[in-house]
Amino acid sequence: MLYLDHAATSWPKPPSVIKAITEALDSAGGNPGRGSHALADTAARCLTNCRISLARLLKVSAPERVVFTSGTTEGVNMVLKGTITQGQTVASSSMEHNAVMRPLTSLGRDRGVELRTVSADAEGYLNLDELAEVVEAVDALVVCHASNVTGTLQDLPRIAEIVARSKRRPWFVVDGAQTVGLVPIDLEELGIDALVFSGHKALLGPMGTGAVALGPRLAEHVRPWLEGGTGSRSEQLEQPQELPERLESGTPNTPGIAGLAAAVEYVERVGLDEIASIERERIGQLWERIEGTEGIELYGPPPGKPRTGVLSFNVSGQHPADVAAALDGAFEVACRAGLHCAPMAHRTIGTFPTGTVRLSVGHLTTEEEIEQAAEAVCSVTEMGE
């Protein structure tokens, strides 16, 4: 099988990640923070080590401001529902994933929150002039760093500059699901108030892991949206106010977090710039190989523009689901078709309601595999004639 669905979940995982998970299950089987025995202490060290590794990767000066979650979706809900209050106004973009749009829609219904949307062009890049106007009238801005549909990589430093210079200075929340582990991000230098991400995509970690990295400004304000046992301040009936306990309740996914720590170490060892360079090169090769093929329409930025290793396309006269099924069944190419949980992005690029076929590469994808994928796509195109 040729696996080209890395934007959904990276695979295979580095051997060190699998080893760390196995070792945690074997030697860190206690409940971290809930016991004084060796297994509990070992489990607690797993969490501390991962927290420190993520803080180092994202340039967060206080590791306690790295809060573990099950992934981006939980993290976005944690931040938005723990920060946005009745009647406030929030801006997002027309390229957002439902992990952002559904919580915002819920806040509009339940708390009377007004939603403003910054438009994007056909390649998925945000209108920064429009964004500069919008941020002067909102309490929070939530944007995805890169689109899971088109691979469009937004100019995060420029967006951060616009937010920093605004008179309103709204909360700045970034969905980094597609970029943490791929693009260097300095949270404090950029003035990001919350960077939300998953561990199982570009970070190469296991599913069911992720985190919110909080900037110092928002760290003092975000309220717990989930309350319960933390292993600390157990004499209190109210949630502890210290981080990370304020936002981490219940037994954590210790084996997954141990695997995530190993994944961070692997990504740092290979180098983010190296990983990003390989993925850009591979997706550029794929674009150039199938561009101009009769019946194929490509979406998103062409090679040479800021982007990640994601390529969406459609075949004239064929439904995306049928194309993906043919690629899988006849050529063993694993990809994804449909709306990719991002209907607004598809409206922006003109592919709603059927969506697109999406191929997404990883840093281990070879040139030979790109050629194999291109031949398969061209063959599927001919099959539909």
C-alpha positions in Angstrom: 0.0 0.0 0.0 1.1 3.5 -0.8 0.0 5.7 2.1 -0.8 9.2 1.1 -3.1 10.3 3.9 -0.7 11.9 6.2 -2.8 15.1 6.7 -5.3 12.9 8.5 -2.8 10.8 10.4 0.8 10.2 9.8 1.9 6.6 9.3 4.0 4.6 9.9 5.2 6.0 13.3 8.9 6.1 14.1 10.1 2.9 15.9 11.1 5.0 18.9 7.5 6.1 19.3 6.2 2.6 19.4 9.0 1.6 21.8 8.2 4.5 24.2 4.5 3.5 24.2 5.3 -0.1 25.0 7.8 0.8 27.7 5.3 3.1 29.3 2.7 0.3 29.4 5.3 -2.0 30.9 7.0 0.3 33.4 4.8 3.4 33.9 1.5 1.7 34.6 0.7 3.7 37.6 -1.6 6.8 37.7 0.5 9.9 37.6 0.1 12.2 40.5 -2.2 9.7 42.2 0.3 7.6 44.1 3.7 7.6 45.8 4.9 4.3 44.4 7.4 3.8 41.7 5.0 3.1 38.9 3.1 6.4 39.6 6.4 8.3 39.8 7.5 6.9 36.5 4.2 7.8 34.9 4.5 11.4 36.2 8.0 11.7 34.7 6.6 10.7 31.3 4.2 13.6 31.5 6.8 16.0 32.7 9.3 15.0 30.0 6.8 15.4 27.2 5.7 18.8 28.6 9.2 20.0 28.7 9.9 18.7 25.1 6.8 20.5 23.7 7.7 23.7 25.5 11.2 23.6 24.0 9.8 22.9 20.5 7.3 25.8 20.6 9.5 28.2 22.6 7.1 28.3 25.7 9.1 29.6 28.6 7.0 27.9 31.3 6.3 24.1 30.6 3.2 24.2 32.9 1.5 26.3 30.2 1.5 23.2 27.9 -1.8 21.4 28.7 -2.4 17.9 27.4 -5.5 17.1 25.4 -6.8 14.2 23.2 -6.1 16.3 20.1 -6.9 19.6 18.4 -10.7 19.2 18.7 -10.6 19.0 22.5 -8.0 21.8 22.7 -10.1 24.2 20.6 -13.2 23.5 22.7 -11.1 23.9 25.9 -9.8 27.3 24.8 -13.0 28.8 23.2 -15.5 27.6 25.8 -13.1 28.5 28.6 -12.5 32.0 27.4 -15.3 33.4 25.3 -18.1 34.9 27.3 -21.7 36.0 26.6 -22.2 38.3 23.7 -18.6 38.6 22.6 -17.4 38.6 19.0 -15.0 36.1 17.5 -13.4 36.2 14.0 -12.3 33.1 12.1 -11.6 32.5 8.4 -13.3 30.9 5.5 -10.7 28.1 5.5 -11.4 26.7 9.0 -11.9 23.0 10.0 -15.1 22.0 11.8 -13.0 21.6 14.9 -13.2 25.4 15.0 -16.5 26.1 13.3 -18.7 23.8 15.3 -17.6 25.1 18.7 -18.0 28.7 17.4 -21.5 27.8 16.1 -22.4 26.3 19.5 -21.1 29.5 21.2 -23.3 31.6 18.9 -26.3 29.5 19.8 -25.7 29.2 23.6 -23.9 32.4 24.5 -25.0 34.8 21.8 -21.5 35.1 20.4 -21.2 36.9 17.1 -19.0 35.3 14.4 -17.1 37.3 11.8 -15.5 35.5 8.9 -12.3 36.7 7.1 -12.4 35.7 3.4 -9.7 33.9 1.5 -8.9 33.7 -2.2 -9.2 30.7 -4.5 -5.9 29.4 -3.3 -6.9 29.6 0.3 -4.8 32.6 1.4 -6.5 35.0 3.8 -7.3 38.6 2.8 -5.0 40.3 5.3 -6.4 43.8 4.6 -9.8 42.5 5.6 -8.3 40.8 8.6 -6.7 44.0 9.8 -10.2 45.7 9.8 -11.9 42.8 11.5 -9.5 42.4 14.4 -10.4 46.0 15.5 -13.9 44.8 16.2 -13.6 41.4 17.8 -12.6 39.8 21.1 -10.8 36.8 19.7 -9.3 35.7 16.4 -9.1 32.0 15.6 -7.2 30.9 12.4 -5.8 27.7 11.0 -2.1 27.9 10.2 -2.4 25.6 7.2 -5.4 24.2 5.4 -6.0 20.4 5.6 -7.8 20.8 2.2 -5.4 22.8 0.1 -2.1 22.8 2.1 -2.2 26.6 2.0 0.2 27.9 4.6 -0.8 31.3 6.0 1.6 34.0 6.8 1.5 33.6 10.6 4.2 36.2 11.4 2.2 38.8 9.4 -1.1 37.8 11.0 0.6 38.0 14.4 1.9 41.5 13.6 -1.6 42.7 12.6 -3.0 41.4 15.9 -0.2 42.9 17.9 -0.7 46.4 16.3 -4.4 46.4 16.7 -6.0 48.7 19.3 -8.4 46.0 20.4 -5.7 43.3 20.8 -8.0 40.3 20.6 -7.1 36.9 21.9 -5.0 35.2 19.2 -5.8 31.5 18.8 -4.0 29.3 16.2 -5.1 25.9 15.0 -1.7 24.2 14.4 -3.0 20.8 13.6 -1.3 20.7 10.2 1.9 22.5 11.1 3.2 21.7 14.6 6.1 19.4 13.9 6.5 20.7 10.4 6.9 24.5 10.7 8.9 26.2 13.4 6.7 28.3 15.7 7.9 30.6 18.4 4.7 31.1 20.5 5.9 33.9 22.7 7.7 35.9 19.9 4.5 35.8 17.8 2.3 36.7 20.7 0.1 33.7 20.2 -2.3 33.3 23.2 -3.2 29.7 22.4 -1.6 27.2 20.0 -3.8 24.1 19.6 -2.5 21.0 18.0 -2.7 17.2 17.6 0.1 14.8 18.2 -0.8 12.2 15.5 -0.2 14.3 12.4 3.0 16.2 11.6 4.4 15.4 15.0 4.3 11.7 14.1 2.9 10.7 17.5 0.1 8.4 18.5 -3.6 9.1 18.0 -5.5 10.5 21.0 -2.7 12.9 21.9 -2.3 16.6 21.6 -1.9 19.8 23.6 -2.7 23.5 24.0 0.3 25.7 24.4 -0.8 28.9 26.2 0.8 32.3 26.1 1.2 34.1 29.4 -1.7 36.5 28.7 -4.4 33.9 28.2 -2.9 31.5 30.7 -4.3 33.7 33.5 -7.8 33.8 32.0 -8.9 30.5 30.5 -11.4 28.7 32.7 -11.7 24.9 33.1 -14.4 23.5 30.9 -13.9 20.0 32.5 -13.5 19.5 36.2 -12.6 16.6 38.4 -9.7 14.7 39.9 -6.2 16.1 39.3 -4.1 14.4 42.0 -3.5 17.8 43.6 -5.4 20.0 46.1 -7.6 17.0 46.8 -8.9 18.7 50.0 -10.7 21.3 47.8 -14.1 20.8 46.2 -13.2 23.4 43.6 -10.8 22.9 40.7 -7.2 23.9 41.4 -6.2 27.2 39.8 -2.6 26.3 39.1 -1.6 25.2 35.6 -1.7 22.6 34.2 -4.0 21.1 36.8 -6.6 23.7 36.2 -7.2 22.4 32.7 -6.2 18.7 33.1 -8.7 16.5 34.9 -9.0 12.7 35.1 -6.4 10.0 34.3 -4.2 11.1 31.4 -3.2 9.0 28.4 0.3 8.3 29.8 1.4 5.7 27.2 0.3 8.1 24.4 2.1 11.0 26.0 5.2 9.0 26.4 5.0 8.2 22.6 4.4 11.8 21.9 7.6 12.8 23.8 9.5 10.3 21.7 7.9 11.7 18.5 9.0 15.2 19.4 12.6 14.0 20.0 12.5 12.3 16.6 11.2 15.4 14.8 13.8 17.6 16.4 16.5 15.1 15.5 15.5 15.0 11.8 14.9 18.7 11.8 11.7 20.6 11.0 13.3 22.4 8.1 14.4 19.1 6.6 11.0 17.5 7.0 9.2 20.5 5.5 11.7 20.7 2.6 11.1 17.1 1.7 7.4 17.3 1.8 7.3 20.5 -0.3 9.6 18.9 -2.9 7.4 15.7 -3.0 4.1 17.5 -3.4 5.6 19.8 -6.0 6.7 16.8 -8.0 3.2 15.3 -7.8 1.6 18.6 -8.8 3.9 19.0 -11.8 3.5 15.3 -12.8 -0.3 15.5 -13.0 -0.8 19.1 -13.9 -2.1 19.5 -17.4 -3.5 16.0 -17.5 -6.8 16.2 -19.4 -9.8 16.0 -17.0 -7.9 16.8 -13.8 -8.4 20.0 -11.9 -5.9 21.0 -9.1 -6.7 23.2 -6.2 -4.7 25.3 -3.8 -1.3 27.0 -4.2 1.1 25.8 -6.9 4.7 24.8 -6.1 6.8 27.7 -5.0 4.1 29.3 -2.8 3.9 28.8 1.0 2.2 25.4 1.4 2.4 22.0 3.1 2.5 18.5 1.6 -1.3 18.4 0.7 -2.7 18.3 -2.8 -6.5 18.3 -3.6 -7.8 17.5 -7.1 -10.9 16.3 -9.0 -11.4 14.3 -12.1 -14.0 15.6 -14.5 -17.2 13.6 -14.6 -16.2 11.4 -11.6 -17.2 11.8 -8.0 -14.3 12.2 -5.6 -15.4 9.2 -3.6 -15.3 7.0 -6.7 -11.9 8.2 -7.6 -10.5 7.5 -4.1 -12.1 4.0 -4.2 -10.5 3.3 -7.5 -7.1 4.5 -6.3 -7.4 2.3 -3.3 -9.0 -0.8 -4.9 -7.0 -0.9 -8.2 -3.7 0.7 -7.2 -3.5 0.4 -3.4 -3.1 4.2 -3.0 -4.5 5.3 0.3 -6.0 8.8 0.1 -9.1 10.7 1.3 -12.1 12.0 -0.5 -15.0 14.3 0.4 -15.2 17.5 2.5 -12.4 16.6 4.9 -14.4 18.1 7.8 -13.9 21.5 6.3 -17.0 22.5 4.3 -16.2 26.3 4.5 -12.8 25.7 2.8 -14.5 23.8 0.0 -17.0 26.6 -0.4 -14.0 28.9 -0.7 -12.3 27.0 -3.4 -15.6 26.1 -5.2 -15.7 22.3 -4.5 -18.7 22.2 -2.2 -20.7 19.9 -1.7 -18.8 17.0 -3.2 -15.4 18.0 -2.1 -12.1 16.7 -3.6 -9.7 13.8 -3.6 -6.8 14.6 -1.3 -3.3 13.2 -1.5 -0.9 14.1 1.4 2.7 13.1 1.7 5.1 12.5 4.6 8.8 13.1 4.9 9.5 9.4 4.1 7.5 9.5 0.9 9.9 8.7 -2.0 10.2 10.0 -5.5 9.4 6.6 -6.8 6.2 6.6 -4.7 5.2 10.0 -6.1 5.7 8.6 -9.7 3.6 5.6 -8.7 0.8 7.8 -7.3 0.9 10.0 -10.4 0.5 7.0 -12.7 -2.4 5.8 -10.7 -4.2 9.1 -10.9 -3.7 9.3 -14.6 -4.9 5.8 -15.0 -8.1 6.5 -13.0 -8.7 9.5 -15.2 -8.5 7.3 -18.3 -10.8 4.7 -16.7 -13.6 7.3 -16.5 -13.4 8.2 -20.2 
